Amino acid sequence: MRLAIDAMGGDHAPEEIIKGSLEALNYFRDMEIILIGKEEVLRGLQGKEERLKLVYASEVIENDEAPVTAVRRKKDSSMIVGLELLKKEEVDAFLSAGNTGALMAGALLNLGRIKGIERPALAPILPTLNGATVLLDAGSNTNCDAQNLVQFAVMGHVYAQKMFGIERPRVGLFNIGVEEEKGNEVVKKAFEELKKSKLNFIGNVEGRDIPYGVCEVVVCDGFVGNAILKSMEGIASVISQLLKEELTRNIFTKLGALLIMGGLKRITKKMDYTEYGGAPLLGIKKPVIKAHGNSKAKAIFNAIKQTKNFVDNDVLNHIKEEIESMGDELSV
């Protein structure tokens, strides 16, 4: 597998991106990584590892830039160069922790959508009490119609099926209540169509249901999805901070912490977003993965691991097949 990585994208680029990439090369012996970035940043890596290739790009798309404008103006940015390599099939996938909007815009302009998908969706994996749940969309589309939500459900179904190894993953529609009549007109219409589909649709789910893992796929528009994602990350961080403060309050709490340290480490690992890698842009014709903007080496390594699984499981072709098989069901 040949994986292109944007070395300049993210809050901790390029150091942490490079570090995570080198760790991945040591772990995966059947992978070649192409790091893309400024020559002055990457030059020192030349010859460091046989399966590490360097591609120089003179520009960087910053997080505060307008996505479409940046994509059109910065043709020699590390992000656009990586997408071009993927378009030319010189690599099998592209990974970036950079500007999410620019990555989506660039992927759409350079690679295009899967036939039958109106809008691609960002699909991160959320840790839950019962394993993990795919959330889509998590920020790509703030205004969606019922057709978009149904298509998100199909893509999420296939993704969970192939990545989690579940034959019939449960699909839930995010709403303000579990009752069928709840929600706005778009959600109500999507509910009716999902109920008629061949998916394992369990109905509406509320925000409090998600951490319990009541389903493997949660469907919503990007505005709601991004709010869910950021809220869960914030809550997990607060709980971690509170535990740390309480367990180090005095000598007695410190002794107690030693006794339960193993369990605390397991809990922390299970709730750590960096363990779950990146979020694929489902609906794009080729594999594009968005790593968290705050990713350090560990998160980059896990995003690379997830990208490899995504490619090895041929998720995109399975999505294409599912879209074709459902045909009219997706035309709401």
C-alpha positions as CSV (number, residue, x, y, z in Angstrom):
1,M,0.0,0.0,0.0
2,R,1.2,3.5,-0.9
3,L,-0.1,6.2,1.4
4,A,0.3,10.0,0.8
5,I,0.3,12.1,4.0
6,D,0.1,15.9,4.3
7,A,3.1,16.7,6.5
8,M,2.0,20.3,6.9
9,G,-1.6,19.9,8.1
10,G,-2.7,20.1,11.7
11,D,-1.9,22.0,14.9
12,H,1.3,20.0,15.6
13,A,2.7,19.7,12.0
14,P,5.2,18.9,10.8
15,E,7.0,17.3,13.8
16,E,4.2,15.0,15.1
17,I,3.0,14.1,11.6
18,I,6.6,12.9,10.7
19,K,7.0,11.1,14.0
20,G,3.7,9.2,13.6
21,S,4.5,8.3,10.0
22,L,7.9,6.9,10.9
23,E,6.3,4.8,13.7
24,A,3.8,3.4,11.2
25,L,6.6,2.4,8.8
26,N,8.2,0.5,11.6
27,Y,5.0,-1.3,12.4
28,F,3.6,-2.0,8.9
29,R,6.3,-3.7,6.8
30,D,4.0,-3.7,3.7
31,M,3.5,0.0,3.4
32,E,5.2,2.9,1.7
33,I,4.5,6.4,2.9
34,I,4.9,9.6,0.8
35,L,5.3,12.7,3.0
36,I,4.3,15.9,1.3
37,G,5.5,19.3,2.5
38,K,8.0,22.1,2.3
39,E,11.5,21.1,1.2
40,E,13.2,22.8,4.1
41,V,11.1,20.8,6.5
42,L,11.4,17.4,4.9
43,R,14.9,17.5,3.4
44,G,16.6,16.0,6.5
45,L,14.5,12.8,6.1
46,Q,16.0,11.9,2.7
47,G,17.3,8.3,2.9
48,K,16.2,7.8,6.5
49,E,13.9,4.9,5.6
50,E,13.7,3.0,2.4
51,R,9.9,3.0,2.3
52,L,9.6,6.7,3.0
53,K,9.4,9.0,-0.1
54,L,9.3,12.8,-0.1
55,V,7.4,15.1,-2.3
56,Y,8.0,18.8,-2.0
57,A,5.2,21.4,-2.0
58,S,5.9,25.1,-1.6
59,E,2.5,26.1,-0.1
60,V,0.4,25.3,3.0
61,I,-3.4,25.7,3.4
62,E,-3.9,27.2,6.9
63,N,-6.8,26.4,9.1
64,D,-8.3,29.9,9.0
65,E,-8.4,30.1,5.2
66,A,-11.6,30.0,3.2
67,P,-11.7,26.4,1.9
68,V,-12.7,26.9,-1.8
69,T,-10.5,30.0,-2.3
70,A,-7.5,28.3,-0.7
71,V,-8.0,25.1,-2.9
72,R,-8.2,27.2,-6.1
73,R,-5.3,29.5,-5.3
74,K,-2.8,27.2,-3.6
75,K,-2.3,24.5,-6.3
76,D,1.1,23.7,-4.9
77,S,0.0,23.2,-1.3
78,S,0.8,19.9,0.5
79,M,-2.9,19.1,0.5
80,I,-3.7,19.6,-3.1
81,V,-0.5,17.9,-4.2
82,G,-1.5,14.9,-2.2
83,L,-5.0,14.8,-3.7
84,E,-3.4,15.1,-7.2
85,L,-1.2,12.0,-6.5
86,L,-4.4,10.1,-5.5
87,K,-6.2,11.3,-8.6
88,K,-3.3,10.1,-10.8
89,E,-3.4,6.7,-8.9
90,E,0.2,7.1,-7.8
91,V,-0.9,6.4,-4.3
92,D,-3.8,4.3,-2.8
93,A,-5.0,6.8,-0.2
94,F,-4.4,10.3,1.2
95,L,-4.4,11.4,4.8
96,S,-4.4,15.0,6.2
97,A,-4.9,16.6,9.6
98,G,-5.3,20.0,7.9
99,N,-8.2,22.4,7.1
100,T,-11.4,20.1,7.0
101,G,-13.3,22.4,4.7
102,A,-10.4,22.6,2.2
103,L,-9.9,18.9,2.3
104,M,-13.5,18.3,1.4
105,A,-13.6,21.0,-1.3
106,G,-10.3,19.7,-2.7
107,A,-11.5,16.1,-2.7
108,L,-14.7,17.1,-4.5
109,L,-13.0,19.2,-7.1
110,N,-10.1,16.8,-7.8
111,L,-11.7,13.4,-7.2
112,G,-15.4,13.7,-7.5
113,R,-18.3,11.9,-5.8
114,I,-19.4,8.3,-6.0
115,K,-22.3,8.0,-8.5
116,G,-25.6,8.1,-6.6
117,I,-24.2,10.2,-3.6
118,E,-25.3,13.8,-3.6
119,R,-23.0,14.9,-0.7
120,P,-20.0,13.2,0.9
121,A,-20.0,12.9,4.7
122,L,-17.3,13.0,7.3
123,A,-17.5,9.8,9.4
124,P,-15.5,9.7,12.6
125,I,-15.7,6.8,15.0
126,L,-17.0,7.6,18.5
127,P,-16.0,5.5,21.6
128,T,-19.0,4.1,23.4
129,L,-19.8,1.8,26.4
130,N,-20.4,-1.1,24.0
131,G,-17.6,-0.6,21.5
132,A,-17.7,2.1,18.9
133,T,-20.2,4.0,16.7
134,V,-19.8,5.7,13.3
135,L,-21.2,9.3,13.3
136,L,-22.1,10.9,10.0
137,D,-22.1,13.6,8.9
138,A,-19.7,15.3,11.4
139,G,-19.3,18.7,9.8
140,S,-19.2,18.6,6.0
141,N,-22.9,19.5,5.3
142,T,-24.7,21.9,7.6
143,N,-27.9,21.8,5.6
144,C,-29.2,18.4,4.5
145,D,-32.4,17.0,3.0
146,A,-33.9,13.6,3.7
147,Q,-32.2,12.1,0.7
148,N,-28.8,13.1,2.0
149,L,-29.6,11.5,5.4
150,V,-30.7,8.3,3.8
151,Q,-27.5,8.1,1.7
152,F,-25.4,8.8,4.8
153,A,-27.1,5.9,6.5
154,V,-26.2,3.5,3.6
155,M,-22.6,4.6,3.6
156,G,-22.4,4.3,7.4
157,H,-24.0,0.9,7.2
158,V,-21.3,-0.4,4.8
159,Y,-18.5,1.3,6.7
160,A,-19.5,-0.2,10.1
161,Q,-20.1,-3.5,8.4
162,K,-16.6,-3.7,6.9
163,M,-14.6,-2.0,9.7
164,F,-16.4,-3.5,12.7
165,G,-17.1,-6.9,11.1
166,I,-20.9,-6.7,11.9
167,E,-23.2,-8.2,9.3
168,R,-26.2,-6.0,10.1
169,P,-25.1,-2.9,12.0
170,R,-27.8,-1.0,13.8
171,V,-28.6,2.4,12.2
172,G,-30.1,5.2,14.3
173,L,-31.4,8.6,13.2
174,F,-30.4,11.4,15.6
175,N,-33.4,13.3,16.9
176,I,-34.7,15.3,19.9
177,G,-36.8,12.3,21.0
178,V,-37.3,8.6,20.2
179,E,-40.9,9.0,19.2
180,E,-41.6,8.7,15.5
181,E,-43.4,12.1,15.2
182,K,-40.5,14.0,16.7
183,G,-38.1,16.3,14.8
184,N,-38.3,18.7,11.8
185,E,-39.8,17.8,8.4
186,V,-36.5,16.7,7.0
187,V,-35.8,14.2,9.8
188,K,-39.4,12.9,9.8
189,K,-39.2,12.2,6.0
190,A,-35.8,10.5,6.5
191,F,-37.3,8.4,9.2
192,E,-40.1,7.2,6.9
193,E,-37.6,6.3,4.1
194,L,-35.2,4.5,6.5
195,K,-38.0,2.5,8.0
196,K,-38.9,1.2,4.5
197,S,-35.2,0.4,3.6
198,K,-33.4,-2.9,4.0
199,L,-31.1,-1.4,6.5
200,N,-31.2,-2.5,10.2
201,F,-32.9,0.8,11.2
202,I,-33.7,1.0,14.9
203,G,-35.5,4.4,14.8
204,N,-34.7,7.7,16.5
205,V,-31.8,8.0,19.0
206,E,-31.2,10.9,21.4
207,G,-27.8,12.4,22.4
208,R,-27.8,10.5,25.7
209,D,-28.1,7.2,23.8
210,I,-24.9,7.5,21.8
211,P,-22.4,7.0,24.6
212,Y,-24.2,3.8,25.6
213,G,-23.7,2.4,22.1
214,V,-27.3,1.7,21.2
215,C,-26.4,1.5,17.6
216,E,-23.3,1.3,15.4
217,V,-24.3,4.1,13.0
218,V,-25.8,7.5,14.0
219,V,-27.1,9.7,11.1
220,C,-27.5,13.4,11.3
221,D,-26.7,16.6,9.4
222,G,-23.2,18.1,9.7
223,F,-24.1,20.9,12.0
224,V,-25.6,18.6,14.6
225,G,-22.9,16.0,14.0
226,N,-20.1,18.4,14.7
227,A,-21.8,19.6,17.8
228,I,-22.1,16.0,19.0
229,L,-18.5,15.2,18.2
230,K,-17.1,18.3,19.9
231,S,-19.4,17.9,23.0
232,M,-18.3,14.3,23.5
233,E,-14.6,15.2,23.2
234,G,-15.1,18.0,25.7
235,I,-16.9,15.9,28.2
236,A,-14.3,13.1,28.0
237,S,-11.6,15.7,28.6
238,V,-13.4,17.2,31.6
239,I,-14.0,13.8,33.2
240,S,-10.3,12.9,32.7
241,Q,-9.2,16.2,34.3
242,L,-11.6,15.8,37.2
243,L,-10.4,12.3,37.9
244,K,-6.8,13.5,37.8
245,E,-7.5,16.3,40.3
246,E,-9.5,14.1,42.7
247,L,-7.0,11.2,42.6
248,T,-4.0,13.4,43.4
249,R,-5.8,15.5,46.1
250,N,-3.9,14.0,49.0
251,I,-1.8,11.0,50.1
252,F,-4.8,8.8,50.6
253,T,-6.4,9.4,47.2
254,K,-2.9,8.9,45.6
255,L,-2.7,5.5,47.4
256,G,-6.2,4.6,46.2
257,A,-5.3,5.7,42.6
258,L,-2.4,3.2,42.7
259,L,-4.8,0.4,43.4
260,I,-7.1,1.2,40.5
261,M,-4.5,2.4,38.0
262,G,-4.9,-0.5,35.7
263,G,-8.7,0.1,35.4
264,L,-8.2,3.8,34.9
265,K,-5.8,3.3,32.1
266,R,-8.2,1.0,30.3
267,I,-11.0,3.5,30.7
268,T,-8.8,6.4,29.5
269,K,-7.7,4.4,26.5
270,K,-11.3,3.4,25.6
271,M,-12.5,7.0,25.7
272,D,-9.4,8.5,23.9
273,Y,-10.3,9.8,20.4
274,T,-6.7,9.3,19.3
275,E,-7.2,5.6,19.6
276,Y,-9.8,5.7,16.8
277,G,-7.7,7.3,14.0
278,G,-9.2,9.6,11.5
279,A,-12.5,10.1,9.7
280,P,-13.0,9.1,6.1
281,L,-14.7,11.3,3.6
282,L,-17.4,8.8,2.7
283,G,-18.9,9.4,-0.8
284,I,-15.6,10.6,-2.4
285,K,-14.4,8.3,-5.2
286,K,-11.1,7.5,-3.7
287,P,-9.9,7.0,-0.1
288,V,-9.4,10.3,1.7
289,I,-9.0,10.3,5.5
290,K,-9.2,13.4,7.8
291,A,-7.1,13.1,11.0
292,H,-8.1,15.3,14.0
293,G,-6.6,18.8,13.7
294,N,-5.0,18.4,17.2
295,S,-3.4,15.0,16.3
296,K,0.0,14.1,17.8
297,A,2.1,11.2,16.7
298,K,-0.1,8.6,18.4
299,A,-3.2,9.9,16.7
300,I,-1.4,10.0,13.3
301,F,-0.2,6.4,13.7
302,N,-3.8,5.3,14.5
303,A,-5.2,7.3,11.6
304,I,-2.6,5.5,9.3
305,K,-3.7,2.2,10.8
306,Q,-7.4,3.0,10.1
307,T,-6.6,4.1,6.5
308,K,-4.8,0.8,5.9
309,N,-7.9,-1.1,7.2
310,F,-10.1,1.1,5.1
311,V,-8.2,0.3,1.9
312,D,-7.6,-3.4,2.7
313,N,-11.4,-3.9,3.3
314,D,-12.2,-2.1,0.0
315,V,-14.8,0.0,1.7
316,L,-15.4,2.4,-1.2
317,N,-16.1,-0.3,-3.7
318,H,-18.6,-1.9,-1.3
319,I,-20.3,1.4,-0.9
320,K,-20.6,1.7,-4.6
321,E,-22.1,-1.7,-4.9
322,E,-24.6,-1.0,-2.1
323,I,-25.6,2.3,-3.7
324,E,-26.2,0.6,-7.0
325,S,-28.2,-2.3,-5.4
326,M,-30.5,0.1,-3.5
327,G,-31.2,2.2,-6.6
328,D,-34.6,3.9,-6.2
329,E,-34.6,3.5,-2.4
330,L,-32.1,6.4,-2.3
331,S,-34.2,8.7,-4.4
332,V,-36.4,10.3,-1.6
